[in-house]
Each structure stands twice: as structure tokens, then as C-alpha cells.
Amino acid sequence: MGLTLEKDYIDFFTNNRQEFQESLLNEAKNVRGKIEEILLIGNIDLLSNAHKLVMYTIRGNDSELESFAKVEGVSWASHSLTLAFKLEWVQAIRRTIWMYLQEFDKSNGIDLDSNRFFNLERQVNDRIDKFLNELFLSYSEYKDQLIESQRALVENLSVPIIPITSTVCVLPLIGNIDTYRSDTIEEKVLMEISRLRIGTLVIDLSGIAQMETEVIEHMMKVIEGANMMGCECVITGLRPEIVRKVTSIGLTFDNKAQTKATLQQALEDYLISQ
């Protein structure tokens, strides 16, 4: 349901669109210099979108307003434009709407009684608040999905299982392994053993300088899990620091995995045996 005098308001705002835009830009001084930049970056026409927001607010098009806010949130998030900037812009639109509603009443000799004013205030501000709320939710959801997809990509890159033959794969590990990454390794290794039907998995640790005790214990469980799935593990590139820590906590690779000095040696032994 639109505002009282909806048609008159629409005509007034439409006929005074250029003046409204100029007043709006005067209210949002930080935005004026970035109109063209934002249009180029994200194909976002701030002035045209401001007019849409005004029309949806006056007409009471709540469903269109909600859909518009969701699209705006995704557009804003996908081009890494800040919410603070968007908030400043929408609040400037709010203030300018009220400026022009007051101008309309003045030019038409309308004397607002308190009931009409508060009803008008509730409808206008509630719709703009609804727009902001939906925009922020859409923005946050898109950002969360983007972060999740980027994290999944990083996880895949951090556990690169490389097929060598139809049954032999190599897992070269580089950098630090914390408990979170060891969980990722376990999940990826067991899934890929099943998916690729891996018979031999060569885990190269030459790129790992240190491993905490709980990570070593977790890696042992990864090897045990692989064994249970019928996959033989070969460990290569163990550094002296890791070997000392493994033996100091009473663990051993006996009956769990073969060990080779280097990845090259393991691959040569396997290829020769073929």
C-alpha cells in the first residue's frame, strides 16, 4: 500500500527528478566524486537506483523493494564496495525524501496534522530501514559464500593429491600443519582414496620443518584410516626434527607405512617394480 497522495507524490518527485538528484548529491558530498567510478567498477548507477528506491517507497512496493535490496547487496559485495559508503548514500536519500515531502506540502498549502505526519513517517522510514536490512543481509550472505568458496579452494590447494599412475598418487605437503589443516588432510585423503581407488599414496613431508605432537598423532590416524581402506602409505622426506619428535612420543611407522629417504627414490622404486 502506497503513501497517502501517492499519485501526487510520484508526479512531484518525477517532475523534479533533476533537482532531487542535485539536492541528494549535496546531502552526500562524499558520494558526488565517486558516481562515475562506481558506475565503471560495478555498473551501478547510483542516481538511477536512488530514484527506484524513492518510487518503491512512495508506492509501497514492499516485495519489489526487498528484491531490489537483495540485488543491490550482491552487487555491492561482489565489487568490494564498502557498506559504510552505501549507508551514507541511503541515509542521504532518506533526508532528501523528507526535504521534498516537506516542499510538496508547502507548495500545495497542506498543513500536516500529527496523525498524518506520524503515519507518513512510519511508512517512509520503515521501508527505507527494510531496504537497508535486506541489503545488509544480502551483502553478508554473499560475502560468507565467497569466503567459504575461497576457503574450499585454499583447502584443495593445501592438500594436492597428484595421480602418478592409475593406482599411485602423491601428496606433497608444504608449510605448517596445524590441527585444522590435519583435519582437512584426513578428510581429503580418505575421500580421494575412495574416489580415485588409490592403492599407494606417497606422502612427501620434505616441505614440513616442524610438526606438533597432536598433529603427528593425527597423521598417524590418517595413515591408519588409509590402511583400513586398502591403501598402502609411503612416507618420504622425513626431517630429523620430525623423526626425533616421533620417536620421543613413542610412535612408529612400523606396520603402518613404508618410509623412503626422498620422493624421487619412492617413485623410482615403484616405477622399476612396474
C-alpha positions in Angstrom: 0.0 0.0 0.0 1.4 3.4 -1.1 1.5 6.6 0.8 -1.5 9.0 1.1 -1.4 11.2 -2.0 0.7 8.5 -3.7 0.0 9.7 -7.3 0.6 13.4 -6.4 3.9 12.4 -4.7 5.0 10.3 -7.7 4.3 13.2 -10.1 6.1 15.6 -7.9 9.2 13.5 -7.5 9.3 12.6 -11.2 8.8 16.2 -12.4 11.6 17.3 -10.0 13.9 14.4 -10.6 16.9 16.5 -11.7 16.5 18.9 -8.7 16.1 16.0 -6.4 19.3 14.4 -7.6 21.2 17.6 -7.2 19.9 18.0 -3.6 20.8 14.4 -2.9 24.4 14.9 -4.1 24.6 18.0 -1.9 23.5 15.8 1.1 26.1 13.1 0.2 29.1 15.2 -0.5 31.5 12.2 -0.3 29.5 10.3 -3.0 29.4 13.0 -5.6 33.0 12.5 -6.7 32.6 8.7 -6.9 29.4 8.4 -9.1 31.4 7.7 -12.3 33.9 5.5 -10.5 31.2 3.2 -9.1 29.5 3.1 -12.5 32.7 1.9 -14.1 33.7 -0.5 -11.3 30.4 -2.3 -10.8 28.0 -0.9 -13.5 26.0 0.5 -10.6 24.1 3.7 -11.4 23.7 5.3 -8.0 21.3 8.1 -9.2 19.0 5.8 -11.1 18.9 3.3 -8.2 18.1 6.2 -5.8 15.1 7.1 -8.0 14.0 3.4 -7.8 14.2 3.4 -4.0 12.1 6.6 -3.8 9.4 5.2 -6.1 9.2 1.8 -4.3 9.0 3.7 -1.0 6.2 6.0 -2.2 4.2 3.3 -3.9 4.6 0.8 -1.0 6.0 -1.9 -3.4 7.4 -3.9 -0.5 8.2 -7.1 -2.5 10.0 -5.1 -5.2 11.8 -3.1 -2.6 13.0 -6.4 -0.9 14.2 -7.9 -4.3 15.9 -4.6 -5.2 17.7 -4.6 -1.9 19.0 -8.1 -2.4 20.3 -7.4 -5.8 22.0 -4.2 -4.5 23.6 -6.2 -1.7 25.1 -8.7 -4.1 26.3 -6.1 -6.5 27.8 -4.1 -3.7 29.5 -7.1 -2.2 30.8 -8.6 -5.4 32.7 -5.4 -6.3 34.0 -5.0 -2.7 32.3 -1.6 -2.2 32.0 -0.7 1.5 28.8 -0.8 3.5 29.7 2.5 5.2 29.7 4.3 1.9 26.3 2.7 1.0 24.8 3.6 4.3 25.9 7.2 3.9 24.2 7.2 0.4 20.9 5.7 1.6 20.7 8.0 4.6 21.2 10.9 2.3 18.3 9.6 0.2 16.2 9.4 3.3 16.9 13.0 4.3 16.3 14.2 0.7 12.9 12.4 0.5 11.8 14.2 3.7 13.0 17.5 2.3 10.9 17.1 -0.8 7.9 15.8 1.0 8.0 19.0 3.1 8.4 21.1 0.0 5.4 19.3 -1.6 3.2 20.1 1.4 4.4 23.7 1.5 3.8 24.3 -2.2 0.3 22.8 -2.0 -0.7 24.5 1.2 -1.0 21.2 3.1 -0.9 21.6 6.8 0.2 18.2 8.3 -1.7 17.1 11.4 0.1 14.9 13.9 -1.7 11.7 12.9 -0.9 12.1 9.2 2.7 13.1 9.9 3.4 10.1 12.1 1.7 7.7 9.6 3.8 9.1 6.8 7.0 9.0 9.0 6.4 5.3 9.9 5.8 4.2 6.3 8.7 6.1 4.7 11.3 5.3 7.4 10.1 1.6 7.8 10.6 1.0 4.1 14.0 2.5 3.9 15.0 0.6 7.1 13.7 -2.6 5.4 15.7 -1.8 2.3 18.9 -1.4 4.4 18.2 -4.5 6.4 17.7 -6.7 3.3 20.7 -5.1 1.6 23.0 -5.8 4.6 21.7 -9.4 4.9 22.3 -10.0 1.2 25.7 -8.4 1.3 26.7 -10.6 4.3 25.4 -13.8 2.8 27.2 -13.2 -0.5 30.5 -12.4 1.4 30.1 -15.5 3.6 29.6 -17.7 0.5 32.6 -16.1 -1.2 34.8 -16.7 1.9 33.6 -20.3 2.0 34.3 -20.9 -1.6 37.8 -19.3 -1.3 38.5 -21.4 1.8 37.5 -24.6 0.0 39.8 -23.6 -2.9 42.7 -23.0 -0.4 42.0 -26.3 1.3 42.1 -28.1 -2.0 45.4 -26.4 -2.9 46.8 -27.2 0.6 46.1 -31.0 0.1 47.2 -31.5 -3.5 46.8 -35.3 -4.3 48.5 -35.8 -7.6 47.9 -39.0 -9.6 51.0 -40.7 -10.9 49.5 -43.9 -12.3 46.0 -45.3 -12.1 46.6 -46.6 -8.6 49.5 -44.5 -7.3 49.2 -40.9 -6.1 51.5 -38.4 -4.4 50.6 -36.0 -1.6 53.3 -33.3 -1.3 52.8 -31.3 1.9 54.4 -27.9 2.3 54.4 -25.3 5.1 52.8 -25.6 8.6 50.3 -28.2 9.5 48.0 -27.3 12.4 45.1 -29.3 13.8 42.6 -27.6 11.3 44.8 -28.5 8.3 45.4 -32.0 9.6 41.6 -32.4 9.7 41.4 -31.2 6.2 44.1 -33.7 5.1 42.3 -36.6 6.7 39.0 -35.7 5.0 40.6 -35.2 1.6 42.8 -38.2 1.8 40.1 -40.6 2.7 37.7 -39.2 0.1 40.2 -39.3 -2.7 41.3 -42.9 -1.8 37.7 -43.9 -2.3 37.1 -41.7 -5.4 40.3 -42.5 -7.2 40.7 -46.0 -5.9 44.3 -45.2 -4.8 46.4 -48.3 -4.0 49.5 -46.5 -3.0 49.7 -43.0 -1.5 53.2 -41.4 -1.3 53.1 -38.7 1.4 56.1 -36.4 1.0 57.0 -34.4 4.1 60.2 -32.8 2.8 58.4 -29.4 2.8 57.5 -29.7 6.5 60.1 -28.5 9.0 58.1 -28.9 12.2 55.0 -30.8 13.4 53.4 -30.6 16.8 52.7 -33.7 18.8 49.0 -33.7 18.3 49.5 -33.2 14.5 51.9 -36.2 14.4 49.3 -38.3 16.2 46.6 -37.1 13.8 48.8 -38.0 10.8 49.2 -41.5 12.2 45.4 -41.8 12.3 45.3 -40.7 8.7 47.7 -43.4 7.7 45.7 -46.0 9.7 42.5 -44.9 8.1 44.1 -45.2 4.6 45.3 -48.7 5.5 41.8 -49.7 6.5 40.6 -48.6 3.1 43.2 -50.9 1.5 45.7 -48.1 0.6 49.4 -48.5 1.3 51.1 -45.4 2.5 54.7 -44.4 1.8 56.3 -41.6 3.8 59.2 -39.7 2.2 61.3 -36.7 3.2 61.1 -37.0 6.9 63.4 -34.4 8.5 65.5 -35.2 11.6 63.5 -32.8 13.8 60.2 -34.7 13.0 61.9 -38.1 13.4 63.1 -37.1 16.9 59.7 -35.9 17.9 58.0 -39.1 16.6 60.4 -41.3 18.5 60.2 -39.2 21.6 56.5 -39.7 22.0 56.8 -43.5 21.4 55.3 -43.7 17.9 56.5 -45.7 15.0 55.6 -46.2 11.3 56.2 -50.0 11.7 53.3 -51.9 10.1 51.6 -48.7 9.1 53.7 -47.2 6.3 56.9 -47.6 4.4 59.5 -44.9 4.7 61.8 -43.7 1.9 64.5 -41.0 2.1 63.2 -39.0 -0.8 60.2 -38.7 -3.1 62.4 -39.4 -6.1 63.5 -42.7 -4.5 60.0 -43.8 -3.8 58.8 -43.1 -7.3 61.8 -44.7 -8.9 61.3 -47.9 -6.7 57.7 -48.0 -7.7 58.2 -47.4 -11.4 61.0 -50.0 -11.5 58.7 -52.5 -9.9 56.2 -51.9 -12.6 
